[in-house]
Amino acid sequence: MHLAFLLANAEESSPNIFVSLIPFLVIGVIMYFLLIRPQRKRMKEAAELQSSVGVGDEIITTAGIFGFITGEDGPDRFWLEIDDDVQVRIARAAVQRKVDTVADDAAAAAKAEQLTTKSGADKSDAKTKDDTKSDAESTESDDDAPAGS
């Protein structure tokens, strides 16, 4: 009986099938712009990076290994020097990014300068506090001294 009721309602109101498909189309478009398109962009950038690296570049692999490319072993493999006289062979697809040693060195120098400046300021603040403390102690010792001496 329940099935008959549903069939009767379906015959009375027959909504346009395109109207009922609109939410699914909207979800598909949203997924394209939020998921598929950015992933394709990242894949394109990774492919450009992997094709642009060459001998002498410092890189980071997808496993997090830093090293210098010392040679090519075919179209899709490199020799990566990770320590003095320690070389490993890696796939070109394992290159995550290039290391910009100039920018890293400049950032490290700026951070060291900032820490040096900060520690110098902390030391001068500490000296000022010590001077204030010693002045207060000398004033207290003057107050404790007998008046007749």
N, C-alpha and C positions, 0 to 999 in steps of 0.2 A: 504494500500500500504506500509506503514511504517513497518508493521508486516511482510509482505512478504520479505522485504529487510533484516530484522534481521534474519529471518529463513534461507535465502539464505547464509548470512554470517556465520551462525552457521554450516551449512553443509560444507562450504569450509574449515574452519579452526576448527578442533575439538581438542582443547588443552587437555592434559592429566589431568584428574580430580584430581590426586594426587598433581600435581604442584599447582593447585589453592587452595588446602587445606593446604599447607605448612605454610602460614602466620597464619592461625587459630591455627595450632598445636604449632607454636613458641609462640604465645600469651598465650596459655594454659600452656606451660612449664614455661614461665616467671612468670605468675600468681602463679603457684605452688611454685616456689622458693622465690618469694617476699611476698606472702600473706599467703598461706596455711601452708607451712612448719614452719615459725616462730610462727604462732598462735598455732600450735600443740605443739611446744616446750614450749611456755608460759603456755599452759594448763597442760602439763606434770609437769612442775616445780611447778605450783600452787597446783596440786594434791599431789605431794610429800611433800610440805610444810604443807598442811592441814592435812595430815596423820601423820606428825612428831610432831605437837604441842601437848603439854600435860599440865597437871596441874602445875601451877607455872610460866608458860611462860608469858612474857609480849608481847602483840600483838597489831596490828592496824587492825581494821576491814575495809571492803570496804567502809563503811560510814565515815571513818576517826576517829572512836572512839578508844582511847587508853584504855587498861585495862589489868588486870591479870586474867588468867584462874584459877578459884577456884574449878571447878569440871566438871565432864562430865555427861551429861544427855542423855544417849543413844549413839548409834554409830555415830550420825551425829549432836549432839548439845552439847554446852558448857554453863557453867555459867561463866560470865565475870564480874569481879568486876571493876567498873569504878570510884568508889569513896568509901570512908569509909562507910561500911555497905550498899552500893548500888550495887546490882547485877542484871544483865540482862541475859536473855537466848538468845544465838545466834546460828545460824547454822554454822556448820564446814566450809561450803563453803563461809562464810562471812569473813574468815580470809584472810587478804591481805598479811601481812608479820609479821615476828617477829621483836621486837624491841631489838636491841643490846645495852643494857643500859651501859655496860662497855665502848664500843666505843663512845657512845654519851657523857658520862661523860668525857672521855679523850679529845674529840673534844671541848667540852664546856670549859674545863680547859685550853686547848691550846689557844682558842680564848680569854678567859679572860686574860691570861698571855700576849698575843699579845697586847690587848687593854691597859693593865696596862703599858707595856713597851712603847707603842706609846704615851700614855698620859704623862708619865714621860719625854719622849723626848720633847714633846710639851711644858711642863712646863719649862724645862731647856732652850729651845729656847726662850720662853717668858721672862725668867729672863735675858738672855743675851741681848735681845732687850731692856728691861727696863734699864739694866746697861748702855748700849750704849747711850740710850736716856738721862739718868740722867747725864752722862759724858758730853754729848753735851750741855745740859742746863747749867751745871756748867761752861763750857768754855765760853758760851755766856754771863753769868752773870759776869765773870771776865773781859770780853771785855767791858761791859757796865760801869764798875766801873771807877770813875775818876782817872786819873793818879796820882794826888797829894795826894790821901788819903792813 
